[in-house]
């Protein structure tokens, strides 16, 4: 992925938007790489963005659960990848 926003939080790397390196099309997805267990890294897809975007800046702002009770959680692992 090119020109994606990247943030790290709680042993997870979040990749937001960007261009596909295969199709050169903008992406509307959030991908999450869980690196909490060395050698057992997993990739998840988070919620879809409302529109495809590249050059996204990312950051984490803490918010109590009660402010976002309907927040979509991560889906099941998309696939497993080898050690980094």
PDB file with one MODEL, atoms N, CA, C and O in Angstrom:
MODEL        1
ATOM      1  N   UNK A   1       0.835  -1.165   0.000  1.00  0.00           N
ATOM      2  CA  UNK A   1       0.000   0.000   0.000  1.00  0.00           C
ATOM      3  C   UNK A   1       0.884   1.234   0.000  1.00  0.00           C
ATOM      4  O   UNK A   1       1.834   1.320   0.779  1.00  0.00           O
ATOM      5  N   UNK A   2       0.585   2.175  -0.854  1.00  0.00           N
ATOM      6  CA  UNK A   2       1.322   3.434  -0.923  1.00  0.00           C
ATOM      7  C   UNK A   2       0.471   4.564  -0.360  1.00  0.00           C
ATOM      8  O   UNK A   2      -0.757   4.519  -0.427  1.00  0.00           O
ATOM      9  N   UNK A   3       1.131   5.577   0.196  1.00  0.00           N
ATOM     10  CA  UNK A   3       0.479   6.796   0.681  1.00  0.00           C
ATOM     11  C   UNK A   3      -0.639   6.513   1.678  1.00  0.00           C
ATOM     12  O   UNK A   3      -1.667   7.189   1.657  1.00  0.00           O
ATOM     13  N   UNK A   4      -0.455   5.527   2.548  1.00  0.00           N
ATOM     14  CA  UNK A   4      -1.445   5.196   3.576  1.00  0.00           C
ATOM     15  C   UNK A   4      -1.060   5.864   4.889  1.00  0.00           C
ATOM     16  O   UNK A   4       0.109   6.175   5.120  1.00  0.00           O
ATOM     17  N   UNK A   5      -2.051   6.079   5.744  1.00  0.00           N
ATOM     18  CA  UNK A   5      -1.787   6.555   7.093  1.00  0.00           C
ATOM     19  C   UNK A   5      -1.464   5.359   7.973  1.00  0.00           C
ATOM     20  O   UNK A   5      -2.093   4.308   7.846  1.00  0.00           O
ATOM     21  N   UNK A   6      -0.490   5.506   8.864  1.00  0.00           N
ATOM     22  CA  UNK A   6      -0.084   4.402   9.735  1.00  0.00           C
ATOM     23  C   UNK A   6       0.020   4.899  11.168  1.00  0.00           C
ATOM     24  O   UNK A   6       0.611   5.947  11.428  1.00  0.00           O
ATOM     25  N   UNK A   7      -0.563   4.137  12.104  1.00  0.00           N
ATOM     26  CA  UNK A   7      -0.454   4.419  13.532  1.00  0.00           C
ATOM     27  C   UNK A   7      -0.207   3.116  14.271  1.00  0.00           C
ATOM     28  O   UNK A   7      -0.544   2.040  13.776  1.00  0.00           O
ATOM     29  N   UNK A   8       0.384   3.213  15.459  1.00  0.00           N
ATOM     30  CA  UNK A   8       0.639   2.045  16.300  1.00  0.00           C
ATOM     31  C   UNK A   8      -0.044   2.267  17.639  1.00  0.00           C
ATOM     32  O   UNK A   8       0.063   3.342  18.230  1.00  0.00           O
ATOM     33  N   UNK A   9      -0.761   1.223  18.124  1.00  0.00           N
ATOM     34  CA  UNK A   9      -1.454   1.304  19.412  1.00  0.00           C
ATOM     35  C   UNK A   9      -1.656  -0.107  19.952  1.00  0.00           C
ATOM     36  O   UNK A   9      -2.171  -0.972  19.244  1.00  0.00           O
ATOM     37  N   UNK A  10      -1.257  -0.346  21.192  1.00  0.00           N
ATOM     38  CA  UNK A  10      -1.457  -1.637  21.865  1.00  0.00           C
ATOM     39  C   UNK A  10      -0.997  -2.825  21.023  1.00  0.00           C
ATOM     40  O   UNK A  10      -1.776  -3.747  20.783  1.00  0.00           O
ATOM     41  N   UNK A  11       0.237  -2.816  20.578  1.00  0.00           N
ATOM     42  CA  UNK A  11       0.814  -3.916  19.792  1.00  0.00           C
ATOM     43  C   UNK A  11       0.079  -4.175  18.486  1.00  0.00           C
ATOM     44  O   UNK A  11       0.111  -5.292  17.970  1.00  0.00           O
ATOM     45  N   UNK A  12      -0.572  -3.172  17.956  1.00  0.00           N
ATOM     46  CA  UNK A  12      -1.229  -3.290  16.653  1.00  0.00           C
ATOM     47  C   UNK A  12      -0.787  -2.135  15.770  1.00  0.00           C
ATOM     48  O   UNK A  12      -0.631  -1.004  16.230  1.00  0.00           O
ATOM     49  N   UNK A  13      -0.586  -2.441  14.488  1.00  0.00           N
ATOM     50  CA  UNK A  13      -0.225  -1.434  13.496  1.00  0.00           C
ATOM     51  C   UNK A  13      -1.450  -1.222  12.619  1.00  0.00           C
ATOM     52  O   UNK A  13      -1.952  -2.168  12.011  1.00  0.00           O
ATOM     53  N   UNK A  14      -1.934   0.014  12.549  1.00  0.00           N
ATOM     54  CA  UNK A  14      -3.131   0.351  11.774  1.00  0.00           C
ATOM     55  C   UNK A  14      -2.709   1.029  10.479  1.00  0.00           C
ATOM     56  O   UNK A  14      -1.971   2.014  10.500  1.00  0.00           O
ATOM     57  N   UNK A  15      -3.179   0.497   9.344  1.00  0.00           N
ATOM     58  CA  UNK A  15      -2.890   1.056   8.024  1.00  0.00           C
ATOM     59  C   UNK A  15      -4.221   1.532   7.442  1.00  0.00           C
ATOM     60  O   UNK A  15      -5.139   0.734   7.254  1.00  0.00           O
ATOM     61  N   UNK A  16      -4.325   2.833   7.156  1.00  0.00           N
ATOM     62  CA  UNK A  16      -5.595   3.436   6.747  1.00  0.00           C
ATOM     63  C   UNK A  16      -5.481   4.005   5.340  1.00  0.00           C
ATOM     64  O   UNK A  16      -4.606   4.823   5.057  1.00  0.00           O
ATOM     65  N   UNK A  17      -6.384   3.557   4.456  1.00  0.00           N
ATOM     66  CA  UNK A  17      -6.442   4.104   3.100  1.00  0.00           C
ATOM     67  C   UNK A  17      -5.194   3.808   2.291  1.00  0.00           C
ATOM     68  O   UNK A  17      -4.551   2.776   2.482  1.00  0.00           O
ATOM     69  N   UNK A  18      -4.855   4.710   1.390  1.00  0.00           N
ATOM     70  CA  UNK A  18      -3.694   4.557   0.527  1.00  0.00           C
ATOM     71  C   UNK A  18      -4.064   4.021  -0.847  1.00  0.00           C
ATOM     72  O   UNK A  18      -5.242   3.896  -1.184  1.00  0.00           O
ATOM     73  N   UNK A  19      -3.045   3.708  -1.633  1.00  0.00           N
ATOM     74  CA  UNK A  19      -3.215   3.128  -2.965  1.00  0.00           C
ATOM     75  C   UNK A  19      -2.792   1.671  -2.933  1.00  0.00           C
ATOM     76  O   UNK A  19      -1.827   1.311  -2.258  1.00  0.00           O
ATOM     77  N   UNK A  20      -3.512   0.840  -3.658  1.00  0.00           N
ATOM     78  CA  UNK A  20      -3.124  -0.561  -3.805  1.00  0.00           C
ATOM     79  C   UNK A  20      -1.860  -0.641  -4.651  1.00  0.00           C
ATOM     80  O   UNK A  20      -1.771   0.003  -5.696  1.00  0.00           O
ATOM     81  N   UNK A  21      -0.887  -1.424  -4.208  1.00  0.00           N
ATOM     82  CA  UNK A  21       0.327  -1.586  -5.015  1.00  0.00           C
ATOM     83  C   UNK A  21       0.067  -2.468  -6.224  1.00  0.00           C
ATOM     84  O   UNK A  21       0.868  -2.486  -7.158  1.00  0.00           O
ATOM     85  N   UNK A  22      -1.045  -3.204  -6.220  1.00  0.00           N
ATOM     86  CA  UNK A  22      -1.360  -4.108  -7.330  1.00  0.00           C
ATOM     87  C   UNK A  22      -2.178  -3.418  -8.417  1.00  0.00           C
ATOM     88  O   UNK A  22      -1.922  -3.627  -9.603  1.00  0.00           O
ATOM     89  N   UNK A  23      -3.154  -2.601  -8.035  1.00  0.00           N
ATOM     90  CA  UNK A  23      -4.055  -1.999  -9.023  1.00  0.00           C
ATOM     91  C   UNK A  23      -3.869  -0.497  -9.176  1.00  0.00           C
ATOM     92  O   UNK A  23      -4.409   0.098 -10.109  1.00  0.00           O
ATOM     93  N   UNK A  24      -3.107   0.132  -8.265  1.00  0.00           N
ATOM     94  CA  UNK A  24      -2.912   1.581  -8.240  1.00  0.00           C
ATOM     95  C   UNK A  24      -4.225   2.339  -8.060  1.00  0.00           C
ATOM     96  O   UNK A  24      -4.351   3.486  -8.488  1.00  0.00           O
ATOM     97  N   UNK A  25      -5.203   1.690  -7.422  1.00  0.00           N
ATOM     98  CA  UNK A  25      -6.493   2.319  -7.132  1.00  0.00           C
ATOM     99  C   UNK A  25      -6.531   2.743  -5.664  1.00  0.00           C
ATOM    100  O   UNK A  25      -5.953   2.062  -4.817  1.00  0.00           O
ATOM    101  N   UNK A  26      -7.207   3.863  -5.343  1.00  0.00           N
ATOM    102  CA  UNK A  26      -7.345   4.260  -3.942  1.00  0.00           C
ATOM    103  C   UNK A  26      -8.138   3.211  -3.157  1.00  0.00           C
ATOM    104  O   UNK A  26      -9.019   2.550  -3.707  1.00  0.00           O
ATOM    105  N   UNK A  27      -7.821   3.066  -1.881  1.00  0.00           N
ATOM    106  CA  UNK A  27      -8.477   2.082  -1.027  1.00  0.00           C
ATOM    107  C   UNK A  27      -9.346   2.758   0.023  1.00  0.00           C
ATOM    108  O   UNK A  27      -9.069   3.880   0.445  1.00  0.00           O
ATOM    109  N   UNK A  28     -10.401   2.060   0.439  1.00  0.00           N
ATOM    110  CA  UNK A  28     -11.306   2.578   1.469  1.00  0.00           C
ATOM    111  C   UNK A  28     -11.334   1.620   2.650  1.00  0.00           C
ATOM    112  O   UNK A  28     -12.392   1.379   3.233  1.00  0.00           O
ATOM    113  N   UNK A  29     -10.180   1.074   3.003  1.00  0.00           N
ATOM    114  CA  UNK A  29     -10.173   0.068   4.063  1.00  0.00           C
ATOM    115  C   UNK A  29      -9.206   0.446   5.177  1.00  0.00           C
ATOM    116  O   UNK A  29      -8.304   1.267   5.005  1.00  0.00           O
ATOM    117  N   UNK A  30      -9.429  -0.181   6.317  1.00  0.00           N
ATOM    118  CA  UNK A  30      -8.519  -0.097   7.447  1.00  0.00           C
ATOM    119  C   UNK A  30      -7.994  -1.508   7.670  1.00  0.00           C
ATOM    120  O   UNK A  30      -8.774  -2.431   7.901  1.00  0.00           O
ATOM    121  N   UNK A  31      -6.694  -1.678   7.604  1.00  0.00           N
ATOM    122  CA  UNK A  31      -6.082  -2.974   7.871  1.00  0.00           C
ATOM    123  C   UNK A  31      -5.323  -2.871   9.183  1.00  0.00           C
ATOM    124  O   UNK A  31      -4.699  -1.850   9.472  1.00  0.00           O
ATOM    125  N   UNK A  32      -5.379  -3.933   9.973  1.00  0.00           N
ATOM    126  CA  UNK A  32      -4.738  -3.934  11.277  1.00  0.00           C
ATOM    127  C   UNK A  32      -3.823  -5.148  11.368  1.00  0.00           C
ATOM    128  O   UNK A  32      -4.258  -6.279  11.150  1.00  0.00           O
ATOM    129  N   UNK A  33      -2.571  -4.912  11.689  1.00  0.00           N
ATOM    130  CA  UNK A  33      -1.608  -5.988  11.880  1.00  0.00           C
ATOM    131  C   UNK A  33      -1.377  -6.147  13.375  1.00  0.00           C
ATOM    132  O   UNK A  33      -0.836  -5.249  14.020  1.00  0.00           O
ATOM    133  N   UNK A  34      -1.786  -7.285  13.929  1.00  0.00           N
ATOM    134  CA  UNK A  34      -1.602  -7.574  15.351  1.00  0.00           C
ATOM    135  C   UNK A  34      -0.244  -8.242  15.520  1.00  0.00           C
ATOM    136  O   UNK A  34      -0.032  -9.354  15.037  1.00  0.00           O
ATOM    137  N   UNK A  35       0.674  -7.570  16.202  1.00  0.00           N
ATOM    138  CA  UNK A  35       2.019  -8.103  16.397  1.00  0.00           C
ATOM    139  C   UNK A  35       2.279  -8.423  17.865  1.00  0.00           C
ATOM    140  O   UNK A  35       3.432  -8.448  18.296  1.00  0.00           O
ATOM    141  N   UNK A  36       1.222  -8.669  18.639  1.00  0.00           N
ATOM    142  CA  UNK A  36       1.373  -8.903  20.074  1.00  0.00           C
ATOM    143  C   UNK A  36       2.073 -10.217  20.386  1.00  0.00           C
ATOM    144  O   UNK A  36       2.704 -10.335  21.436  1.00  0.00           O
ATOM    145  N   UNK A  37       1.981 -11.204  19.506  1.00  0.00           N
ATOM    146  CA  UNK A  37       2.635 -12.491  19.723  1.00  0.00           C
ATOM    147  C   UNK A  37       3.621 -12.738  18.594  1.00  0.00           C
ATOM    148  O   UNK A  37       3.224 -12.988  17.456  1.00  0.00           O
ATOM    149  N   UNK A  38       4.892 -12.667  18.910  1.00  0.00           N
ATOM    150  CA  UNK A  38       5.937 -12.817  17.879  1.00  0.00           C
ATOM    151  C   UNK A  38       5.814 -14.175  17.193  1.00  0.00           C
ATOM    152  O   UNK A  38       5.694 -15.207  17.854  1.00  0.00           O
ATOM    153  N   UNK A  39       5.846 -14.163  15.866  1.00  0.00           N
ATOM    154  CA  UNK A  39       5.721 -15.382  15.090  1.00  0.00           C
ATOM    155  C   UNK A  39       4.285 -15.773  14.794  1.00  0.00           C
ATOM    156  O   UNK A  39       4.044 -16.704  14.025  1.00  0.00           O
ATOM    157  N   UNK A  40       3.316 -15.071  15.398  1.00  0.00           N
ATOM    158  CA  UNK A  40       1.895 -15.366  15.157  1.00  0.00           C
ATOM    159  C   UNK A  40       1.150 -14.085  14.790  1.00  0.00           C
ATOM    160  O   UNK A  40       0.042 -13.843  15.268  1.00  0.00           O
ATOM    161  N   UNK A  41       1.768 -13.268  13.940  1.00  0.00           N
ATOM    162  CA  UNK A  41       1.157 -12.017  13.528  1.00  0.00           C
ATOM    163  C   UNK A  41      -0.106 -12.302  12.728  1.00  0.00           C
ATOM    164  O   UNK A  41      -0.165 -13.277  11.978  1.00  0.00           O
ATOM    165  N   UNK A  42      -1.111 -11.455  12.887  1.00  0.00           N
ATOM    166  CA  UNK A  42      -2.374 -11.629  12.172  1.00  0.00           C
ATOM    167  C   UNK A  42      -2.803 -10.315  11.546  1.00  0.00           C
ATOM    168  O   UNK A  42      -2.552  -9.243  12.097  1.00  0.00           O
ATOM    169  N   UNK A  43      -3.455 -10.402  10.384  1.00  0.00           N
ATOM    170  CA  UNK A  43      -4.004  -9.226   9.709  1.00  0.00           C
ATOM    171  C   UNK A  43      -5.519  -9.258   9.839  1.00  0.00           C
ATOM    172  O   UNK A  43      -6.149 -10.277   9.558  1.00  0.00           O
ATOM    173  N   UNK A  44      -6.107  -8.135  10.268  1.00  0.00           N
ATOM    174  CA  UNK A  44      -7.547  -7.986  10.380  1.00  0.00           C
ATOM    175  C   UNK A  44      -7.975  -6.852   9.462  1.00  0.00           C
ATOM    176  O   UNK A  44      -7.175  -5.970   9.150  1.00  0.00           O
ATOM    177  N   UNK A  45      -9.230  -6.867   9.027  1.00  0.00           N
ATOM    178  CA  UNK A  45      -9.805  -5.712   8.342  1.00  0.00           C
ATOM    179  C   UNK A  45     -10.751  -5.031   9.309  1.00  0.00           C
ATOM    180  O   UNK A  45     -11.619  -5.674   9.900  1.00  0.00           O
ATOM    181  N   UNK A  46     -10.583  -3.735   9.469  1.00  0.00           N
ATOM    182  CA  UNK A  46     -11.461  -2.960  10.322  1.00  0.00           C
ATOM    183  C   UNK A  46     -12.634  -2.439   9.517  1.00  0.00           C
ATOM    184  O   UNK A  46     -12.898  -2.928   8.418  1.00  0.00           O
ATOM    185  N   UNK A  47     -13.340  -1.456  10.047  1.00  0.00           N
ATOM    186  CA  UNK A  47     -14.479  -0.869   9.325  1.00  0.00           C
ATOM    187  C   UNK A  47     -14.030  -0.242   8.003  1.00  0.00           C
ATOM    188  O   UNK A  47     -12.899   0.231   7.887  1.00  0.00           O
ATOM    189  N   UNK A  48     -14.913  -0.243   7.020  1.00  0.00           N
ATOM    190  CA  UNK A  48     -14.628   0.384   5.735  1.00  0.00           C
ATOM    191  C   UNK A  48     -14.787   1.895   5.861  1.00  0.00           C
ATOM    192  O   UNK A  48     -15.711   2.374   6.517  1.00  0.00           O
ATOM    193  N   UNK A  49     -13.898   2.633   5.241  1.00  0.00           N
ATOM    194  CA  UNK A  49     -14.007   4.094   5.235  1.00  0.00           C
ATOM    195  C   UNK A  49     -15.167   4.516   4.339  1.00  0.00           C
ATOM    196  O   UNK A  49     -15.534   3.772   3.429  1.00  0.00           O
ATOM    197  N   UNK A  50     -15.754   5.693   4.573  1.00  0.00           N
ATOM    198  CA  UNK A  50     -16.876   6.136   3.732  1.00  0.00           C
ATOM    199  C   UNK A  50     -16.475   6.401   2.282  1.00  0.00           C
ATOM    200  O   UNK A  50     -17.331   6.420   1.398  1.00  0.00           O
ATOM    201  N   UNK A  51     -15.180   6.607   2.031  1.00  0.00           N
ATOM    202  CA  UNK A  51     -14.709   6.837   0.665  1.00  0.00           C
ATOM    203  C   UNK A  51     -13.232   6.449   0.590  1.00  0.00           C
ATOM    204  O   UNK A  51     -12.529   6.454   1.600  1.00  0.00           O
ATOM    205  N   UNK A  52     -12.775   6.117  -0.605  1.00  0.00           N
ATOM    206  CA  UNK A  52     -11.363   5.777  -0.801  1.00  0.00           C
ATOM    207  C   UNK A  52     -10.516   7.031  -0.619  1.00  0.00           C
ATOM    208  O   UNK A  52     -10.921   8.126  -1.009  1.00  0.00           O
ATOM    209  N   UNK A  53      -9.343   6.862  -0.027  1.00  0.00           N
ATOM    210  CA  UNK A  53      -8.520   8.026   0.243  1.00  0.00           C
ATOM    211  C   UNK A  53      -7.048   7.642   0.297  1.00  0.00           C
ATOM    212  O   UNK A  53      -6.700   6.536   0.712  1.00  0.00           O
ATOM    213  N   UNK A  54      -6.195   8.554  -0.121  1.00  0.00           N
ATOM    214  CA  UNK A  54      -4.758   8.373   0.028  1.00  0.00           C
ATOM    215  C   UNK A  54      -4.196   9.604   0.714  1.00  0.00           C
ATOM    216  O   UNK A  54      -4.864  10.636   0.786  1.00  0.00           O
ATOM    217  N   UNK A  55      -2.980   9.506   1.216  1.00  0.00           N
ATOM    218  CA  UNK A  55      -2.363  10.618   1.920  1.00  0.00           C
ATOM    219  C   UNK A  55      -3.034  10.916   3.251  1.00  0.00           C
ATOM    220  O   UNK A  55      -3.065  12.065   3.691  1.00  0.00           O
ATOM    221  N   UNK A  56      -3.568   9.887   3.890  1.00  0.00           N
ATOM    222  CA  UNK A  56      -4.299  10.047   5.146  1.00  0.00           C
ATOM    223  C   UNK A  56      -3.321  10.175   6.309  1.00  0.00           C
ATOM    224  O   UNK A  56      -2.328   9.450   6.363  1.00  0.00           O
ATOM    225  N   UNK A  57      -3.589  11.085   7.235  1.00  0.00           N
ATOM    226  CA  UNK A  57      -2.830  11.175   8.481  1.00  0.00           C
ATOM    227  C   UNK A  57      -3.639  10.478   9.569  1.00  0.00           C
ATOM    228  O   UNK A  57      -4.864  10.594   9.601  1.00  0.00           O
ATOM    229  N   UNK A  58      -2.968   9.761  10.456  1.00  0.00           N
ATOM    230  CA  UNK A  58      -3.679   9.035  11.507  1.00  0.00           C
ATOM    231  C   UNK A  58      -3.117   9.379  12.876  1.00  0.00           C
ATOM    232  O   UNK A  58      -1.958   9.773  13.004  1.00  0.00           O
ATOM    233  N   UNK A  59      -3.952   9.227  13.898  1.00  0.00           N
ATOM    234  CA  UNK A  59      -3.526   9.361  15.289  1.00  0.00           C
ATOM    235  C   UNK A  59      -4.561   8.661  16.161  1.00  0.00           C
ATOM    236  O   UNK A  59      -5.648   8.331  15.687  1.00  0.00           O
ATOM    237  N   UNK A  60      -4.236   8.434  17.417  1.00  0.00           N
ATOM    238  CA  UNK A  60      -5.181   7.813  18.342  1.00  0.00           C
ATOM    239  C   UNK A  60      -5.575   8.805  19.411  1.00  0.00           C
ATOM    240  O   UNK A  60      -4.724   9.434  20.040  1.00  0.00           O
ATOM    241  N   UNK A  61      -6.880   8.939  19.611  1.00  0.00           N
ATOM    242  CA  UNK A  61      -7.425   9.782  20.662  1.00  0.00           C
ATOM    243  C   UNK A  61      -8.273   8.898  21.561  1.00  0.00           C
ATOM    244  O   UNK A  61      -9.221   8.275  21.082  1.00  0.00           O
ATOM    245  N   UNK A  62      -7.961   8.823  22.857  1.00  0.00           N
ATOM    246  CA  UNK A  62      -8.751   7.955  23.736  1.00  0.00           C
ATOM    247  C   UNK A  62     -10.180   8.467  23.881  1.00  0.00           C
ATOM    248  O   UNK A  62     -10.407   9.670  24.009  1.00  0.00           O
ATOM    249  N   UNK A  63     -11.134   7.551  23.860  1.00  0.00           N
ATOM    250  CA  UNK A  63     -12.546   7.897  24.053  1.00  0.00           C
ATOM    251  C   UNK A  63     -13.189   6.798  24.887  1.00  0.00           C
ATOM    252  O   UNK A  63     -12.976   5.618  24.610  1.00  0.00           O
ATOM    253  N   UNK A  64     -13.962   7.153  25.893  1.00  0.00           N
ATOM    254  CA  UNK A  64     -14.642   6.136  26.690  1.00  0.00           C
ATOM    255  C   UNK A  64     -15.641   5.359  25.836  1.00  0.00           C
ATOM    256  O   UNK A  64     -16.207   5.905  24.889  1.00  0.00           O
ATOM    257  N   UNK A  65     -15.855   4.100  26.164  1.00  0.00           N
ATOM    258  CA  UNK A  65     -16.761   3.236  25.404  1.00  0.00           C
ATOM    259  C   UNK A  65     -18.150   3.849  25.281  1.00  0.00           C
ATOM    260  O   UNK A  65     -18.767   3.757  24.220  1.00  0.00           O
ATOM    261  N   UNK A  66     -18.654   4.472  26.341  1.00  0.00           N
ATOM    262  CA  UNK A  66     -20.025   4.985  26.309  1.00  0.00           C
ATOM    263  C   UNK A  66     -20.217   6.089  25.277  1.00  0.00           C
ATOM    264  O   UNK A  66     -21.355   6.391  24.920  1.00  0.00           O
ATOM    265  N   UNK A  67     -19.141   6.703  24.786  1.00  0.00           N
ATOM    266  CA  UNK A  67     -19.293   7.738  23.757  1.00  0.00           C
ATOM    267  C   UNK A  67     -19.462   7.135  22.368  1.00  0.00           C
ATOM    268  O   UNK A  67     -19.950   7.808  21.461  1.00  0.00           O
ATOM    269  N   UNK A  68     -19.065   5.872  22.186  1.00  0.00           N
ATOM    270  CA  UNK A  68     -19.149   5.196  20.888  1.00  0.00           C
ATOM    271  C   UNK A  68     -19.640   3.758  21.074  1.00  0.00           C
ATOM    272  O   UNK A  68     -18.919   2.830  20.710  1.00  0.00           O
ATOM    273  N   UNK A  69     -20.835   3.536  21.625  1.00  0.00           N
ATOM    274  CA  UNK A  69     -21.267   2.163  21.923  1.00  0.00           C
ATOM    275  C   UNK A  69     -21.480   1.301  20.686  1.00  0.00           C
ATOM    276  O   UNK A  69     -21.429   0.075  20.786  1.00  0.00           O
ATOM    277  N   UNK A  70     -21.717   1.898  19.526  1.00  0.00           N
ATOM    278  CA  UNK A  70     -21.980   1.117  18.314  1.00  0.00           C
ATOM    279  C   UNK A  70     -20.761   0.990  17.408  1.00  0.00           C
ATOM    280  O   UNK A  70     -20.888   0.620  16.241  1.00  0.00           O
ATOM    281  N   UNK A  71     -19.589   1.292  17.939  1.00  0.00           N
ATOM    282  CA  UNK A  71     -18.375   1.220  17.138  1.00  0.00           C
ATOM    283  C   UNK A  71     -18.145  -0.208  16.676  1.00  0.00           C
ATOM    284  O   UNK A  71     -18.144  -1.140  17.479  1.00  0.00           O
ATOM    285  N   UNK A  72     -17.950  -0.369  15.377  1.00  0.00           N
ATOM    286  CA  UNK A  72     -17.739  -1.698  14.804  1.00  0.00           C
ATOM    287  C   UNK A  72     -16.384  -2.243  15.248  1.00  0.00           C
ATOM    288  O   UNK A  72     -15.374  -1.544  15.169  1.00  0.00           O
ATOM    289  N   UNK A  73     -16.363  -3.483  15.712  1.00  0.00           N
ATOM    290  CA  UNK A  73     -15.111  -4.094  16.139  1.00  0.00           C
ATOM    291  C   UNK A  73     -14.410  -4.749  14.953  1.00  0.00           C
ATOM    292  O   UNK A  73     -14.974  -4.865  13.865  1.00  0.00           O
ATOM    293  N   UNK A  74     -13.181  -5.171  15.182  1.00  0.00           N
ATOM    294  CA  UNK A  74     -12.421  -5.834  14.130  1.00  0.00           C
ATOM    295  C   UNK A  74     -13.048  -7.159  13.760  1.00  0.00           C
ATOM    296  O   UNK A  74     -13.636  -7.839  14.601  1.00  0.00           O
ATOM    297  N   UNK A  75     -12.921  -7.517  12.505  1.00  0.00           N
ATOM    298  CA  UNK A  75     -13.453  -8.783  12.023  1.00  0.00           C
ATOM    299  C   UNK A  75     -12.455  -9.897  12.316  1.00  0.00           C
ATOM    300  O   UNK A  75     -11.368  -9.643  12.834  1.00  0.00           O
ATOM    301  N   UNK A  76     -12.821 -11.109  11.988  1.00  0.00           N
ATOM    302  CA  UNK A  76     -11.926 -12.250  12.192  1.00  0.00           C
ATOM    303  C   UNK A  76     -10.684 -12.086  11.324  1.00  0.00           C
ATOM    304  O   UNK A  76     -10.728 -11.370  10.323  1.00  0.00           O
ATOM    305  N   UNK A  77      -9.586 -12.728  11.682  1.00  0.00           N
ATOM    306  CA  UNK A  77      -8.353 -12.566  10.901  1.00  0.00           C
ATOM    307  C   UNK A  77      -8.577 -12.866   9.425  1.00  0.00           C
ATOM    308  O   UNK A  77      -9.214 -13.858   9.070  1.00  0.00           O
ATOM    309  N   UNK A  78      -8.042 -11.991   8.567  1.00  0.00           N
ATOM    310  CA  UNK A  78      -8.153 -12.191   7.117  1.00  0.00           C
ATOM    311  C   UNK A  78      -7.225 -13.323   6.679  1.00  0.00           C
ATOM    312  O   UNK A  78      -7.627 -14.208   5.924  1.00  0.00           O
ATOM    313  N   UNK A  79      -6.027 -13.288   7.140  1.00  0.00           N
ATOM    314  CA  UNK A  79      -5.075 -14.359   6.865  1.00  0.00           C
ATOM    315  C   UNK A  79      -3.914 -14.218   7.840  1.00  0.00           C
ATOM    316  O   UNK A  79      -3.746 -13.174   8.471  1.00  0.00           O
ATOM    317  N   UNK A  80      -3.146 -15.235   7.955  1.00  0.00           N
ATOM    318  CA  UNK A  80      -1.962 -15.182   8.809  1.00  0.00           C
ATOM    319  C   UNK A  80      -0.749 -14.890   7.932  1.00  0.00           C
ATOM    320  O   UNK A  80      -0.662 -15.328   6.785  1.00  0.00           O
ATOM    321  N   UNK A  81       0.174 -14.143   8.505  1.00  0.00           N
ATOM    322  CA  UNK A  81       1.400 -13.862   7.768  1.00  0.00           C
ATOM    323  C   UNK A  81       2.573 -14.418   8.563  1.00  0.00           C
ATOM    324  O   UNK A  81       2.439 -14.709   9.752  1.00  0.00           O
ATOM    325  N   UNK A  82       3.697 -14.564   7.923  1.00  0.00           N
ATOM    326  CA  UNK A  82       4.883 -15.082   8.597  1.00  0.00           C
ATOM    327  C   UNK A  82       5.494 -14.041   9.514  1.00  0.00           C
ATOM    328  O   UNK A  82       5.007 -12.914   9.601  1.00  0.00           O
ATOM    329  N   UNK A  83       6.539 -14.413  10.182  1.00  0.00           N
ATOM    330  CA  UNK A  83       7.231 -13.500  11.092  1.00  0.00           C
ATOM    331  C   UNK A  83       7.762 -12.300  10.323  1.00  0.00           C
ATOM    332  O   UNK A  83       8.153 -12.409   9.161  1.00  0.00           O
ATOM    333  N   UNK A  84       7.767 -11.161  10.991  1.00  0.00           N
ATOM    334  CA  UNK A  84       8.246  -9.932  10.351  1.00  0.00           C
ATOM    335  C   UNK A  84       9.743  -9.920  10.267  1.00  0.00           C
ATOM    336  O   UNK A  84      10.325  -8.962   9.757  1.00  0.00           O
TER     337      UNK A  84
ENDMDL
END
